[in-house]
Amino acid sequence: MIHFDCVSKRYPPGMDALSALSFTVAEGEMVTITGHSGAGKSTLLNLIAAIEKPTSGSVLVAGQNVGSLSRTALPYLRRRLGLVLQNQQLLFDRTVFDNVMLPLAITGFPPKEAAQRVRAALDKVGLAAREKALPIALSGGEQQRVAIARAVVSRPAILLADEPTAHLDSATAADVARIFHEFNRAGVTVLIATYDAQLFPAVRSLHLDHGHLIPSIPEHSLTRASC
């Protein structure tokens, strides 16, 4: 499903964010990306979503080299992806329903089917009763669940989340983690950048240290390569 082959990312004036990463994530797998602040977790997710391009190496998503996709091809890739960013980027002048509807409205979904999908996504994250609320009236955990609903409303094959439990209390963080587990059990491939891997027990972790992938034992699906 996702394959990194000797991937490096360098930012001007010569800062290496990622260095020679090679690994594979299987279809339907759930994986956490761990490491210190600045380790390269967000960069790794951005490369999968083609928000950024690798300096060297290749990132394959469902067999496509996403770093070489044309601008016109990117929307088709991103329809397969659900993104939960550190900043939820909710529209605070729109209702919860309208926030979740946004990806479907952009892609021109028929309004009746889109509304059904929005309500199904809100039900999945436990916010069916809050569809008319404005985000400002929600708690931080509820706002995060709105962001998750928006990410999955298009029913993506891959769900990418960047620190989705940051700044949440322990009970709310556990509830958000449960939602990701439920989507994974439904067959969605899930990658989560997190400081708190304990929220995702029995899940394979890819640990980054200053842009380098640190092997774990056992090294499941970790590819050793000469880059």
N, C-alpha and C positions, 0 to 999 in steps of 0.2 A: 504493500500500500504506500509506504513512505520509505525512501532509501536515500541516505546521504553517502556520497562517495568522495572521500578526501576533500571535504568542504572547508574552506577558510573564508573569513570575512575580515577585511581590513578597512578601517576608517582613516581619513586624513587626520593628521599628517603622518600616519604610520602606526596607528594603534590596532593591534590584532584583537578583535572581539572573539573570533573563533579560529581554531587552528587544526586543520587536518582531521575533521570529524568524519567517521564512517560508522554507520549503524543502520539497522532496518527496524521498522515498526510494522508488524503484520496487520492485515485487515481485521478489524474487530478487537484489537488489543487496546489496553489502557496503560499509559506510561506517564510517569511523572518526570519532570526535568528539575533537578535540584542543583543547588550551588549558592555561593555567597552573592551579595549584591555586586553587579558588574561582571558576573561569571560568564554571561553570554546567553542567558535563558531567553530573554525577550528577542534577541537577535535570531536565535534558532527558530522560534515560532514565526518570526517575520519572514524568514527565508522560505518556510513551507507555504505561507500564504502569498508569496511573491510580492510582499510589501517592499522587500529589499532583495537584491541579487547577490549571489556569492562572488567573492573576488576570484576564487578558483574552486574547482571541483564541480560536482553536479548534485542537484536536489531533484529527485524523482518523486512525483505524486501520481499514483495510479498509472505508472509507466511514462508520464510526461515529464520532460525536463523543464521545470517551472521557471528556471532562470533564463531560459531562452524563448519564453512565450512572447508573442507580440502583444501590444497593448490591446488590440481588439480581441485577443483570445483570453485575456485575464478574467473577464466576467464569467466565462464558462467554467474556469477553474474554481473561482470563488463561490459559485453556486454549490459546489461540493463541500465547501468549508463553512463552519460556524465559528465565529470569532468572539471571544469574551476578553476584552482588553482591561488593563489595570484601571483606566478611567472609563467608567461605563458609557460615557458620551450619550447620556439620555437627553432628550429634548424636554426641558422643564416646562415649556409652554404647551406641551401636548399630553394627552392622557396616556395612561399605561397601554391601553388598547392601541392607540395611534403609534406609540413608540415601537411596539412589537410588529405592527403592520408595515412599518417603513420598508424593510427589505422586499416584501411582496409587492408593495406599491411601486417601488423602483423597477422591478422586473416585469410589471404589467400583469400580475395575476388577476384573474376574474374576481371582482369584489366579493361575491357570495362565497366562493371557495376560500378566498383569502381570509374572510372573517371567521370561517370555520376553523381554519388552521391557527389563527391567532388565539381563539378561545381554547383550542386543544392544547396549545403551547402554554398558555397561562394556567390551565388546569394541571398540567404536568409539574409546574413549579409551585403550585399551591396558591396562585393569585387570581383564581377565577372570579372571586368576589370583588377584586380591586381594579377591574378593567377601566372604570370611569375616573379613577383617582389620578391626580397629578403626581409626578415623581417626588415633588417637594413634601408631599404628605406621607411618604413612605419612609420606613426605617432604612438604614444602610443595607441590611440583609435583604430587605424586600427590593430595594433598587438593584442589588446584584442579581436577584432572581428575575427581575424584568430583563436585565441584560442577557441572561441565559436564555430566557424565552425568545428574545429577539434573535439570538444566535441559532436557535434550533427550529425556528418557525418554517424555514425553507426545507427542513428535514435533510440536513447535510449528512454525508457519509463520514466526515471527519470533523471533530469538535476540538478547537484549540483554545486554551484558556490561560491567561497570563495573570498569575497571582489572584485567583478568584476569591480566595478566603482572606486576603490581607485586610487588616483594619476591622475585622469582624470579631465579635466575642466568640468564645469557644463553642457555645451551643449553636449559634447561628452558622459558624464555620462548618461544624459537623453536619448541619442540615444541608448546606450548599454542597458539601462533598458527597452526601447521599444522592443528591440529584444527578451529579456526574456519574456515579456508579450505576444509577438506574438507566441512564442513556447508554452507557457501555453495555449493560446487560441486554439492551434492545438491539445491539449489533453495531453501534456507532464506535468508530475508532476515536479514542480520546487521548490527547496530550495536554498535560497540565504543568505549567511552570509554577513551582511552589517552594516556599521556605519550610512548609510543614508537611512533610511526606507521611507523618504519622496519621494524618487524616485519610490516607489512601493505603491501608495495610494490604499486604500480599499483592502489591502492584509493582511491576518492574520500574526501577528508577535509573535514569541516565544522569550521572552526576558530573557537573562541570566545575572546573577549577581554572580560573583565568583563561577561559576559552578552550581548555583542553578537556577531552572526555576521559574521565577516570574510570577504568574498568572495575566492575564489581564481580563478586563471586556468587553464583555462577554467571558467566558472561553470555547470557541468553541473547542471541541475535546481534551480538556486538561483533563487528567485522574488523579484524586486524588487517591493515593494508599499508603498503609502502607508497606514500604520496609524493 
